[in-house]
Amino acid sequence: QVSVKATVNRLCEGMKNSHAAMLRSAFADSAILQTIARNKEGQDVIRGASLNEFAEFVGKQEKGAADEQIQFETIKIGGPLAMVWTPYKFYFKGKFSHCGVNSFQLVRMNGAWKIQYIIDTRRKDCGN
């Protein structure tokens, strides 16, 4: 579990430090990044982003601007596959932006854990 947590923490540290290469190192080359968001009609929709887009966005931020504070709630490991569930609160430039939950799927590749898939939720109300 320690090495799985270290990979997820590397993603968060890369975000917080505006370090695109550190962030990218947490992911597998074929990683899929998705979020569940509400459209203008109030319906839940799935939006995707490429790892390159995400890393470029993070790299352009001021250091400390993107601060995702996670809690490790559940980690399951079965051989080369791990699942991690992390509720989070996201702060941008010191101000609360949104909260939700991340669902990570990691694969152990060449002895190192890499994030293959992440999907998250985003909401403003964190009361429940």
N, C-alpha and C positions, 0 to 999 in steps of 0.2 A: 504493500500500500504506500510505503514511503516514496518509492520511485514513481508511482503513478501520480501522487500528489505533487511531486517535484516538477513533473511535466506541466501540469495544470498551473502551478504557481509560476513557472517560467513564462507562460502565456500572459498572466496578469502582470508580472514584473516587466515584461517587454512593453505592454500597454502603458504602464505607469511611467516608464522611463523613455517613452517614445523611441524605443529601440526595435526597429523593424526586423533586423536579423535575429535578435533574441526571440521575438515573437514567432517568426517563421520557423525557428529551430524546434519549436514545440509540436509542429504539425508534420504529418506525412505529406509527400509531394502531391498526392491525389486527394487531399482533404476536401470535404464538403462542409460549407458554412451556411447555415440557414437560421432564420428567425421567424417567429410567429408574431405578426403584427395586425393591427386593426386598420382596415381601409376606411375611406371617407364615409362609407355606408354602415360602418360599425361591424363589419364581418371580419372574422379571423382569416388571414391569408398568409401563405408562406412566401418569404422573400429570401433569395439567395445572394451571396456575395462570393467573389473569388478570393482565395488566399492572397493573391497579389494586390487586389483592391484594398483589402483589410490592412495588410502590412504597409501599403503606401499611405493610407489614411493615418495610421498610428505614427508612422515615421515623420509626418508633417506637423504633429501636435507639439506644443510646448511640453517639456519634461514635467510630469506631474499632472498634466491636464486630464488624461483619461485614467481614472482610478476606479477599477472594478473590485469591490470588496466582496469576496465570496466566503461561504461557509461550506465545508465538506459535510454533507449529510449522509450520503450513501456511496460506498465503493464496493464493487463486486469484481472479482478477478477469476477468470476461467482460462488457464493456459495462457495463450498469447492475446487474449481479449480482456479488456477492462471496461466497465461502465462506471461513470462518475456523475453524481447528481449534486449540483451546488446552487442553492439559493444565493442571490446576490443583490447588492445595491450598487448602482453606478453613479459616480460623481464626475462632472465635467467642469474643469476649472474651479474646483472647490464647491460647486453647487450641485445639489441632488438633481439628477436627470431622470432616472427610472430604476425600476427593480424588476426582478423576475427570477427565473430558474434556468440554469444551463444543464443540458443533458449531453455528456461527452461519451463518445466511443473511442477507446484507444486500442492500438495494436502494438505489440512488442515486435520491433523490427531490428534485426542485428543487435539484439540485447538491450535496446532502448525503447521506452514507451513513446509513441507518437499519437497525436490526436488525428484520427481519421474522419470523425464526424462530430459536429456540434450543431445542436439546435437549441434555441432559447426562446423564452417568452419575455415580453417587455410590457410593463404597465407603470402607471404613475402612483396608483394606490397600493401601498405595501402593507396595509393593515391585516391582510389574511394570506 
